[in-house]
């Protein structure tokens, strides 16, 4: 009898949520998946250090490979630059999810779909809406992105 009452409570809760009251679910990105692990494992300052080192090694291998005209050394720089890109995206995601009010990590969740404003120029404004899941602080982030139009 106890299990029946639990299942009926769960189905009632699902029925009471209408389509309009459901929160916006952010798409899972690679940075969202890997960021909590890398930050908890290494910390943000170490991640910045790894970013700088991997970028520097990648560029150095590109330059050495092009100077020596060695394809192997040149293409060894690619994995280091990919690592630098991963560390950069992870750090940017982490810094964007720290609550401005309570200071907790990974606190902001998107509450609405991002809005895109195009004023028929090369600049597109993207506005994202966040809310802290701990203190309820609302945050609006607006980015200007240069777009390219293909005729």
OpenMM code with the backbone's topology and positions (N, CA, C; nanometers):
from openmm import Vec3, app, unit

residues = "UNK UNK UNK UNK UNK UNK UNK UNK UNK UNK UNK UNK UNK UNK UNK UNK UNK UNK UNK UNK UNK UNK UNK UNK UNK UNK UNK UNK UNK UNK UNK UNK UNK UNK UNK UNK UNK UNK UNK UNK UNK UNK UNK UNK UNK UNK UNK UNK UNK UNK UNK UNK UNK UNK UNK UNK UNK UNK UNK UNK UNK UNK UNK UNK UNK UNK UNK UNK UNK UNK UNK UNK UNK UNK UNK UNK UNK UNK UNK UNK UNK UNK UNK UNK UNK UNK UNK UNK UNK UNK UNK UNK UNK UNK UNK UNK UNK UNK UNK UNK UNK UNK UNK UNK UNK UNK UNK UNK UNK UNK UNK UNK UNK UNK UNK UNK UNK UNK UNK UNK UNK UNK UNK UNK UNK UNK UNK UNK UNK UNK UNK UNK UNK UNK UNK UNK UNK UNK UNK UNK UNK UNK UNK UNK UNK UNK UNK UNK UNK UNK UNK".split()
positions = [
    Vec3(0.0816, -0.1192, 0.0000),
    Vec3(0.0000, 0.0000, 0.0000),
    Vec3(0.0859, 0.1254, 0.0000),
    Vec3(0.2017, 0.1200, 0.0691),
    Vec3(0.2912, 0.2353, 0.0713),
    Vec3(0.3472, 0.2661, -0.0662),
    Vec3(0.3780, 0.1617, -0.1441),
    Vec3(0.4364, 0.1866, -0.2762),
    Vec3(0.3328, 0.2441, -0.3722),
    Vec3(0.2033, 0.2057, -0.3521),
    Vec3(0.0997, 0.2594, -0.4393),
    Vec3(0.0800, 0.4085, -0.4149),
    Vec3(0.0877, 0.4507, -0.2882),
    Vec3(0.0678, 0.5923, -0.2599),
    Vec3(0.1847, 0.6751, -0.3133),
    Vec3(0.3053, 0.6172, -0.3129),
    Vec3(0.4192, 0.6903, -0.3674),
    Vec3(0.4059, 0.7075, -0.5179),
    Vec3(0.3633, 0.6020, -0.5870),
    Vec3(0.3515, 0.6135, -0.7320),
    Vec3(0.2383, 0.7071, -0.7706),
    Vec3(0.1309, 0.7105, -0.6931),
    Vec3(0.0218, 0.8008, -0.7264),
    Vec3(0.0609, 0.9455, -0.7013),
    Vec3(0.1436, 0.9705, -0.5993),
    Vec3(0.1902, 1.1062, -0.5750),
    Vec3(0.2781, 1.1542, -0.6896),
    Vec3(0.3644, 1.0672, -0.7418),
    Vec3(0.4530, 1.1040, -0.8521),
    Vec3(0.3760, 1.1350, -0.9780),
    Vec3(0.2712, 1.0559, -1.0070),
    Vec3(0.1946, 1.0815, -1.1289),
    Vec3(0.1113, 1.2079, -1.1150),
    Vec3(0.0603, 1.2374, -0.9928),
    Vec3(-0.0145, 1.3607, -0.9724),
    Vec3(0.0740, 1.4833, -0.9937),
    Vec3(0.1995, 1.4739, -0.9488),
    Vec3(0.2903, 1.5870, -0.9642),
    Vec3(0.3192, 1.6122, -1.1118),
    Vec3(0.3305, 1.5046, -1.1898),
    Vec3(0.3556, 1.5214, -1.3321),
    Vec3(0.2357, 1.5824, -1.4020),
    Vec3(0.1169, 1.5451, -1.3580),
    Vec3(-0.0035, 1.5966, -1.4218),
    Vec3(-0.0270, 1.7442, -1.3906),
    Vec3(0.0164, 1.7902, -1.2715),
    Vec3(-0.0093, 1.9285, -1.2342),
    Vec3(0.0804, 2.0256, -1.3090),
    Vec3(0.1950, 1.9798, -1.3605),
    Vec3(0.2817, 2.0681, -1.4373),
    Vec3(0.2283, 2.0807, -1.5790),
    Vec3(0.1930, 2.1985, -1.6167),
    Vec3(0.1489, 2.2190, -1.7546),
    Vec3(0.2707, 2.2524, -1.8397),
    Vec3(0.2532, 2.2560, -1.9681),
    Vec3(0.3646, 2.2824, -2.0592),
    Vec3(0.4226, 2.4216, -2.0363),
    Vec3(0.3405, 2.5186, -2.0009),
    Vec3(0.3883, 2.6547, -1.9819),
    Vec3(0.4671, 2.6757, -1.8547),
    Vec3(0.4470, 2.5921, -1.7523),
    Vec3(0.5145, 2.6138, -1.6252),
    Vec3(0.6427, 2.5335, -1.6113),
    Vec3(0.6752, 2.4516, -1.7097),
    Vec3(0.7999, 2.3749, -1.7010),
    Vec3(0.9178, 2.4678, -1.7253),
    Vec3(1.0264, 2.4509, -1.6492),
    Vec3(1.1428, 2.5369, -1.6713),
    Vec3(1.2130, 2.5009, -1.8012),
    Vec3(1.2836, 2.5964, -1.8561),
    Vec3(1.3605, 2.5736, -1.9782),
    Vec3(1.4776, 2.4821, -1.9459),
    Vec3(1.4960, 2.3782, -2.0250),
    Vec3(1.6070, 2.2868, -2.0034),
    Vec3(1.7187, 2.3208, -2.1005),
    Vec3(1.8333, 2.3542, -2.0438),
    Vec3(1.9485, 2.3908, -2.1237),
    Vec3(2.0028, 2.2678, -2.1953),
    Vec3(2.0458, 2.2843, -2.3185),
    Vec3(2.1045, 2.1742, -2.3923),
    Vec3(2.2358, 2.1345, -2.3273),
    Vec3(2.2606, 2.0050, -2.3174),
    Vec3(2.3843, 1.9580, -2.2594),
    Vec3(2.4988, 1.9819, -2.3559),
    Vec3(2.5960, 2.0555, -2.3119),
    Vec3(2.7130, 2.0824, -2.3935),
    Vec3(2.8304, 2.0046, -2.3374),
    Vec3(2.9353, 1.9986, -2.4152),
    Vec3(3.0557, 1.9294, -2.3708),
    Vec3(3.1134, 1.9964, -2.2467),
    Vec3(3.1126, 2.1306, -2.2436),
    Vec3(3.1657, 2.2038, -2.1287),
    Vec3(3.0832, 2.1766, -2.0036),
    Vec3(2.9513, 2.1629, -2.0182),
    Vec3(2.8662, 2.1372, -1.9024),
    Vec3(2.8925, 1.9986, -1.8454),
    Vec3(2.9241, 1.9044, -1.9319),
    Vec3(2.9508, 1.7685, -1.8852),
    Vec3(3.0855, 1.7571, -1.8157),
    Vec3(3.1880, 1.8197, -1.8706),
    Vec3(3.3231, 1.7976, -1.8226),
    Vec3(3.3685, 1.8998, -1.7177),
    Vec3(3.3057, 2.0174, -1.7145),
    Vec3(3.3496, 2.1243, -1.6261),
    Vec3(3.3456, 2.0877, -1.4778),
    Vec3(3.2372, 2.0309, -1.4247),
    Vec3(3.2389, 1.9978, -1.2819),
    Vec3(3.3512, 1.9002, -1.2443),
    Vec3(3.3781, 1.8056, -1.3327),
    Vec3(3.4839, 1.7093, -1.3036),
    Vec3(3.6214, 1.7759, -1.3022),
    Vec3(3.6520, 1.8534, -1.4058),
    Vec3(3.7838, 1.9157, -1.4138),
    Vec3(3.8058, 2.0188, -1.3035),
    Vec3(3.7030, 2.0957, -1.2703),
    Vec3(3.7166, 2.1966, -1.1650),
    Vec3(3.7347, 2.1297, -1.0291),
    Vec3(3.6579, 2.0250, -1.0003),
    Vec3(3.6728, 1.9582, -0.8707),
    Vec3(3.8050, 1.8827, -0.8615),
    Vec3(3.8527, 1.8342, -0.9727),
    Vec3(3.9767, 1.7562, -0.9729),
    Vec3(4.1009, 1.8455, -0.9643),
    Vec3(4.1045, 1.9536, -1.0444),
    Vec3(4.2259, 2.0351, -1.0537),
    Vec3(4.2122, 2.1757, -0.9975),
    Vec3(4.0922, 2.2305, -0.9936),
    Vec3(4.0721, 2.3676, -0.9486),
    Vec3(4.0866, 2.4656, -1.0632),
    Vec3(4.0255, 2.5820, -1.0492),
    Vec3(4.0252, 2.6814, -1.1562),
    Vec3(4.1635, 2.7394, -1.1837),
    Vec3(4.2458, 2.7720, -1.0820),
    Vec3(4.3795, 2.8260, -1.1136),
    Vec3(4.4678, 2.7265, -1.1900),
    Vec3(4.4609, 2.5990, -1.1543),
    Vec3(4.5391, 2.4981, -1.2253),
    Vec3(4.4886, 2.4791, -1.3672),
    Vec3(4.3582, 2.4919, -1.3865),
    Vec3(4.3017, 2.4810, -1.5207),
    Vec3(4.3525, 2.5939, -1.6102),
    Vec3(4.3643, 2.7128, -1.5545),
    Vec3(4.4207, 2.8253, -1.6292),
    Vec3(4.5669, 2.7977, -1.6639),
    Vec3(4.6412, 2.7409, -1.5713),
    Vec3(4.7807, 2.7049, -1.5958),
    Vec3(4.7909, 2.6012, -1.7076),
    Vec3(4.7061, 2.4975, -1.7029),
    Vec3(4.7053, 2.3953, -1.8086),
    Vec3(4.6701, 2.4556, -1.9443),
    Vec3(4.5778, 2.5510, -1.9429),
    Vec3(4.5379, 2.6195, -2.0656),
    Vec3(4.6566, 2.6921, -2.1279),
    Vec3(4.7285, 2.7681, -2.0472),
    Vec3(4.8417, 2.8457, -2.0979),
    Vec3(4.9530, 2.7535, -2.1475),
    Vec3(4.9833, 2.6488, -2.0717),
    Vec3(5.0908, 2.5570, -2.1099),
    Vec3(5.0558, 2.4814, -2.2380),
    Vec3(4.9344, 2.4277, -2.2467),
    Vec3(4.8982, 2.3507, -2.3654),
    Vec3(4.8910, 2.4398, -2.4889),
    Vec3(4.8449, 2.5635, -2.4739),
    Vec3(4.8425, 2.6555, -2.5869),
    Vec3(4.9852, 2.6896, -2.6308),
    Vec3(5.0720, 2.7169, -2.5346),
    Vec3(5.2107, 2.7497, -2.5667),
    Vec3(5.2838, 2.6353, -2.6346),
    Vec3(5.2650, 2.5136, -2.5850),
    Vec3(5.3295, 2.3969, -2.6463),
    Vec3(5.2747, 2.3744, -2.7869),
    Vec3(5.1461, 2.3896, -2.8054),
    Vec3(5.0862, 2.3716, -2.9379),
    Vec3(5.1401, 2.4702, -3.0391),
    Vec3(5.1481, 2.5974, -2.9997),
    Vec3(5.2015, 2.7000, -3.0900),
    Vec3(5.3497, 2.6747, -3.1169),
    Vec3(5.4239, 2.6374, -3.0124),
    Vec3(5.5671, 2.6101, -3.0311),
    Vec3(5.5886, 2.4938, -3.1274),
    Vec3(5.5095, 2.3879, -3.1153),
    Vec3(5.5238, 2.2749, -3.2064),
    Vec3(5.4870, 2.3139, -3.3496),
    Vec3(5.3859, 2.3984, -3.3658),
    Vec3(5.3512, 2.4480, -3.4994),
    Vec3(5.4680, 2.5261, -3.5600),
    Vec3(5.5254, 2.6157, -3.4813),
    Vec3(5.6349, 2.6980, -3.5333),
    Vec3(5.7602, 2.6147, -3.5622),
    Vec3(5.7940, 2.5238, -3.4726),
    Vec3(5.9111, 2.4379, -3.4947),
    Vec3(5.8892, 2.3480, -3.6153),
    Vec3(5.7701, 2.2916, -3.6259),
    Vec3(5.7388, 2.2047, -3.7388),
    Vec3(5.7424, 2.2768, -3.8717),
    Vec3(5.6944, 2.4008, -3.8725),
    Vec3(5.6977, 2.4759, -3.9992),
    Vec3(5.8394, 2.5215, -4.0330),
    Vec3(5.9194, 2.5531, -3.9319),
    Vec3(6.0578, 2.5945, -3.9562),
    Vec3(6.1422, 2.4777, -4.0076),
    Vec3(6.1226, 2.3597, -3.9482),
    Vec3(6.1991, 2.2419, -3.9906),
    Vec3(6.1346, 2.1704, -4.1090),
    Vec3(6.0196, 2.2177, -4.1497),
    Vec3(5.9410, 2.1551, -4.2562),
    Vec3(5.9156, 2.0075, -4.2272),
    Vec3(5.8779, 1.9839, -4.1012),
    Vec3(5.8467, 1.8483, -4.0562),
    Vec3(5.6966, 1.8402, -4.0288),
    Vec3(5.6292, 1.7571, -4.1067),
    Vec3(5.4845, 1.7423, -4.0900),
    Vec3(5.4469, 1.6766, -3.9589),
    Vec3(5.5300, 1.5860, -3.9116),
    Vec3(5.4997, 1.5141, -3.7866),
    Vec3(5.5009, 1.6108, -3.6690),
    Vec3(5.6034, 1.6922, -3.6581),
    Vec3(5.6119, 1.7879, -3.5471),
    Vec3(5.5012, 1.8924, -3.5606),
    Vec3(5.4758, 1.9342, -3.6839),
    Vec3(5.3710, 2.0339, -3.7076),
    Vec3(5.2360, 1.9832, -3.6577),
    Vec3(5.2013, 1.8592, -3.6930),
    Vec3(5.0706, 1.8053, -3.6544),
    Vec3(5.0663, 1.7551, -3.5108),
    Vec3(5.1801, 1.7457, -3.4426),
    Vec3(5.1788, 1.7154, -3.2996),
    Vec3(5.1235, 1.8326, -3.2184),
    Vec3(5.1231, 1.9502, -3.2759),
    Vec3(5.0683, 2.0668, -3.2080),
    Vec3(4.9170, 2.0665, -3.2009),
    Vec3(4.8516, 1.9915, -3.2887),
    Vec3(4.7046, 1.9896, -3.2931),
    Vec3(4.6432, 1.9389, -3.1625),
    Vec3(4.6876, 1.8253, -3.1052),
    Vec3(4.6264, 1.7810, -2.9795),
    Vec3(4.6440, 1.8808, -2.8652),
    Vec3(4.7568, 1.9499, -2.8628),
    Vec3(4.7776, 2.0489, -2.7568),
    Vec3(4.6838, 2.1682, -2.7737),
    Vec3(4.6601, 2.2092, -2.8963),
    Vec3(4.5668, 2.3193, -2.9188),
    Vec3(4.4230, 2.2766, -2.8908),
    Vec3(4.3900, 2.1513, -2.9190),
    Vec3(4.2567, 2.1003, -2.8829),
    Vec3(4.2392, 2.0967, -2.7317),
    Vec3(4.3423, 2.0552, -2.6595),
    Vec3(4.3363, 2.0573, -2.5130),
    Vec3(4.3194, 2.1995, -2.4612),
    Vec3(4.3897, 2.2933, -2.5212),
    Vec3(4.3764, 2.4332, -2.4805),
    Vec3(4.2336, 2.4819, -2.5024),
    Vec3(4.1723, 2.4428, -2.6137),
    Vec3(4.0340, 2.4820, -2.6404),
    Vec3(3.9383, 2.4214, -2.5377),
    Vec3(3.9609, 2.2960, -2.5007),
    Vec3(3.8771, 2.2312, -2.3992),
    Vec3(3.8918, 2.3013, -2.2654),
    Vec3(4.0152, 2.3318, -2.2256),
    Vec3(4.0378, 2.4017, -2.0987),
    Vec3(3.9766, 2.5410, -2.1004),
    Vec3(3.9835, 2.6091, -2.2147),
    Vec3(3.9255, 2.7426, -2.2259),
    Vec3(3.7734, 2.7376, -2.2098),
    Vec3(3.7082, 2.6468, -2.2814),
    Vec3(3.5620, 2.6349, -2.2723),
    Vec3(3.5181, 2.5937, -2.1325),
    Vec3(3.5922, 2.5036, -2.0706),
    Vec3(3.5594, 2.4585, -1.9356),
    Vec3(3.5695, 2.5732, -1.8370),
    Vec3(3.6756, 2.6507, -1.8456),
    Vec3(3.6950, 2.7635, -1.7546),
    Vec3(3.5890, 2.8711, -1.7782),
    Vec3(3.5575, 2.8992, -1.9036),
    Vec3(3.4557, 3.0002, -1.9346),
    Vec3(3.3192, 2.9569, -1.8822),
    Vec3(3.2861, 2.8290, -1.8966),
    Vec3(3.1583, 2.7785, -1.8445),
    Vec3(3.1545, 2.7905, -1.6927),
    Vec3(3.2637, 2.7531, -1.6276),
    Vec3(3.2713, 2.7600, -1.4812),
    Vec3(3.2529, 2.9033, -1.4323),
    Vec3(3.3238, 2.9972, -1.4923),
    Vec3(3.3153, 3.1367, -1.4483),
    Vec3(3.1777, 3.1961, -1.4747),
    Vec3(3.1091, 3.1507, -1.5782),
    Vec3(2.9759, 3.2042, -1.6073),
    Vec3(2.8686, 3.1459, -1.5162),
    Vec3(2.8985, 3.0406, -1.4455),
    Vec3(2.7998, 2.9757, -1.3584),
    Vec3(2.8195, 3.0039, -1.2097),
    Vec3(2.9095, 3.0951, -1.1737),
    Vec3(2.9254, 3.1357, -1.0339),
    Vec3(2.8234, 3.2445, -1.0041),
    Vec3(2.7437, 3.2247, -0.8986),
    Vec3(2.6384, 3.3204, -0.8630),
    Vec3(2.7005, 3.4522, -0.8187),
    Vec3(2.6463, 3.5615, -0.8708),
    Vec3(2.6971, 3.6949, -0.8374),
    Vec3(2.6568, 3.7366, -0.6964),
    Vec3(2.5530, 3.6751, -0.6408),
    Vec3(2.5035, 3.7145, -0.5095),
    Vec3(2.5585, 3.6249, -0.3982),
    Vec3(2.5407, 3.4939, -0.4096),
    Vec3(2.5828, 3.4040, -0.3013),
    Vec3(2.7210, 3.3434, -0.3248),
    Vec3(2.7736, 3.3506, -0.4469),
    Vec3(2.9089, 3.3046, -0.4749),
    Vec3(2.9253, 3.1544, -0.4912),
    Vec3(2.8169, 3.0797, -0.5001),
    Vec3(2.8281, 2.9344, -0.5165),
    Vec3(2.8633, 2.8980, -0.6590),
    Vec3(2.9346, 2.7862, -0.6720),
    Vec3(2.9777, 2.7381, -0.8029),
    Vec3(2.8664, 2.6594, -0.8704),
    Vec3(2.8605, 2.6669, -1.0013),
    Vec3(2.7624, 2.5960, -1.0834),
    Vec3(2.6204, 2.6199, -1.0328),
    Vec3(2.5897, 2.7443, -0.9974),
    Vec3(2.4610, 2.7780, -0.9383),
    Vec3(2.3582, 2.8210, -1.0421),
    Vec3(2.4012, 2.8850, -1.1496),
    Vec3(2.3062, 2.9382, -1.2464),
    Vec3(2.2547, 2.8300, -1.3407),
    Vec3(2.1238, 2.8305, -1.3591),
    Vec3(2.0591, 2.7448, -1.4580),
    Vec3(1.9761, 2.8363, -1.5479),
    Vec3(1.9649, 2.7996, -1.6736),
    Vec3(1.8869, 2.8812, -1.7669),
    Vec3(1.7392, 2.8641, -1.7368),
    Vec3(1.6667, 2.9751, -1.7368),
    Vec3(1.5244, 2.9708, -1.7063),
    Vec3(1.4369, 2.9853, -1.8301),
    Vec3(1.4879, 3.0507, -1.9335),
    Vec3(1.4125, 3.0695, -2.0575),
    Vec3(1.5031, 3.0392, -2.1756),
    Vec3(1.4406, 3.0220, -2.2903),
    Vec3(1.5182, 3.0070, -2.4126),
    Vec3(1.5909, 3.1380, -2.4407),
    Vec3(1.7129, 3.1298, -2.4924),
    Vec3(1.7831, 3.2529, -2.5281),
    Vec3(1.7099, 3.3264, -2.6410),
    Vec3(1.7108, 3.4582, -2.6347),
    Vec3(1.6509, 3.5376, -2.7408),
    Vec3(1.7611, 3.5908, -2.8312),
    Vec3(1.7317, 3.5920, -2.9592),
    Vec3(1.8282, 3.6375, -3.0595),
    Vec3(1.7684, 3.7590, -3.1288),
    Vec3(1.8423, 3.8697, -3.1242),
    Vec3(1.7967, 3.9942, -3.1881),
    Vec3(1.8900, 4.0267, -3.3032),
    Vec3(1.8341, 4.0330, -3.4222),
    Vec3(1.9110, 4.0638, -3.5419),
    Vec3(1.8613, 4.1966, -3.5962),
    Vec3(1.9503, 4.2955, -3.6033),
    Vec3(1.9102, 4.4268, -3.6529),
    Vec3(1.9562, 4.4496, -3.7963),
    Vec3(1.9704, 4.3452, -3.8726),
    Vec3(2.0078, 4.3477, -4.0129),
    Vec3(2.1450, 4.4105, -4.0360),
    Vec3(2.2291, 4.3990, -3.9367),
    Vec3(2.3687, 4.4380, -3.9556),
    Vec3(2.4521, 4.3121, -3.9355),
    Vec3(2.5808, 4.3265, -3.9178),
    Vec3(2.6629, 4.2083, -3.8980),
    Vec3(2.6635, 4.1631, -3.7526),
    Vec3(2.6009, 4.2379, -3.6640),
    Vec3(2.6003, 4.2042, -3.5222),
    Vec3(2.4662, 4.1447, -3.4815),
    Vec3(2.4729, 4.0329, -3.4110),
    Vec3(2.3548, 3.9675, -3.3570),
    Vec3(2.3691, 3.9656, -3.2054),
    Vec3(2.2630, 4.0073, -3.1344),
    Vec3(2.2669, 4.0059, -2.9878),
    Vec3(2.1933, 3.8845, -2.9362),
    Vec3(2.2606, 3.8091, -2.8502),
    Vec3(2.2020, 3.6906, -2.7880),
    Vec3(2.1869, 3.7192, -2.6399),
    Vec3(2.0651, 3.7063, -2.5888),
    Vec3(2.0369, 3.7317, -2.4484),
    Vec3(1.9966, 3.6002, -2.3829),
    Vec3(2.0664, 3.5655, -2.2739),
    Vec3(2.0371, 3.4428, -2.1992),
    Vec3(1.9906, 3.4802, -2.0595),
    Vec3(1.8953, 3.4030, -2.0075),
    Vec3(1.8333, 3.4302, -1.8783),
    Vec3(1.8692, 3.3192, -1.7804),
    Vec3(1.9276, 3.3570, -1.6664),
    Vec3(1.9707, 3.2609, -1.5657),
    Vec3(1.9057, 3.2914, -1.4312),
    Vec3(1.8978, 3.1884, -1.3474),
    Vec3(1.8524, 3.2030, -1.2097),
    Vec3(1.9366, 3.1113, -1.1227),
    Vec3(1.9781, 3.1612, -1.0063),
    Vec3(2.0557, 3.0812, -0.9115),
    Vec3(1.9644, 2.9788, -0.8473),
    Vec3(2.0062, 2.8536, -0.8464),
    Vec3(1.9223, 2.7493, -0.7878),
    Vec3(1.9310, 2.7468, -0.6359),
    Vec3(2.0190, 2.8277, -0.5769),
    Vec3(2.0326, 2.8319, -0.4316),
    Vec3(1.9663, 2.9542, -0.3700),
    Vec3(1.9942, 3.0742, -0.4236),
    Vec3(1.9400, 3.1959, -0.3627),
    Vec3(1.8323, 3.2631, -0.4481),
    Vec3(1.8133, 3.2183, -0.5727),
    Vec3(1.7090, 3.2745, -0.6587),
    Vec3(1.7487, 3.4008, -0.7325),
    Vec3(1.8739, 3.4410, -0.7251),
    Vec3(1.9209, 3.5607, -0.7940),
    Vec3(1.9054, 3.5428, -0.9452),
    Vec3(1.8475, 3.6431, -1.0101),
    Vec3(1.8297, 3.6367, -1.1551),
    Vec3(1.9415, 3.7149, -1.2222),
    Vec3(1.9876, 3.6632, -1.3350),
    Vec3(2.0997, 3.7226, -1.4076),
    Vec3(2.0693, 3.7141, -1.5557),
    Vec3(2.0902, 3.8240, -1.6256),
    Vec3(2.0687, 3.8290, -1.7701),
    Vec3(2.2032, 3.8593, -1.8352),
    Vec3(2.2406, 3.7738, -1.9305),
    Vec3(2.3680, 3.7896, -2.0006),
    Vec3(2.3394, 3.8201, -2.1465),
    Vec3(2.3997, 3.9271, -2.1976),
    Vec3(2.3822, 3.9649, -2.3367),
    Vec3(2.5175, 3.9638, -2.4053),
    Vec3(2.5249, 3.8917, -2.5167),
    Vec3(2.6474, 3.8855, -2.5967),
    Vec3(2.6178, 3.9409, -2.7346),
    Vec3(2.7155, 4.0090, -2.7889),
    Vec3(2.7072, 4.0540, -2.9277),
    Vec3(2.7989, 3.9660, -3.0101),
    Vec3(2.7435, 3.9044, -3.1117),
    Vec3(2.8177, 3.8116, -3.1952),
    Vec3(2.8157, 3.8646, -3.3376),
    Vec3(2.9302, 3.8621, -3.4019),
    Vec3(2.9379, 3.9032, -3.5417),
    Vec3(2.8976, 3.7849, -3.6268),
    Vec3(2.7987, 3.8069, -3.7112),
    Vec3(2.7506, 3.6987, -3.7963),
    Vec3(2.7922, 3.7228, -3.9409),
    Vec3(2.7926, 3.6173, -4.0149),
    Vec3(2.8251, 3.6290, -4.1571),
    Vec3(2.7029, 3.5844, -4.2362),
    Vec3(2.6724, 3.6599, -4.3377),
    Vec3(2.5621, 3.6256, -4.4250),
    Vec3(2.6173, 3.5740, -4.5562),
    Vec3(2.5632, 3.4624, -4.5987),
    Vec3(2.6064, 3.4037, -4.7256),
    Vec3(2.4994, 3.4327, -4.8279),
    Vec3(2.5385, 3.4968, -4.9351),
    Vec3(2.4427, 3.5299, -5.0402),
    Vec3(2.4285, 3.4171, -5.1378),
] * unit.nanometer
topology = app.Topology()
chain = topology.addChain("A")
for resn in residues:
    res = topology.addResidue(resn, chain)
    for name in ("N", "CA", "C"):
        topology.addAtom(name, app.Element.getBySymbol(name[0]), res)
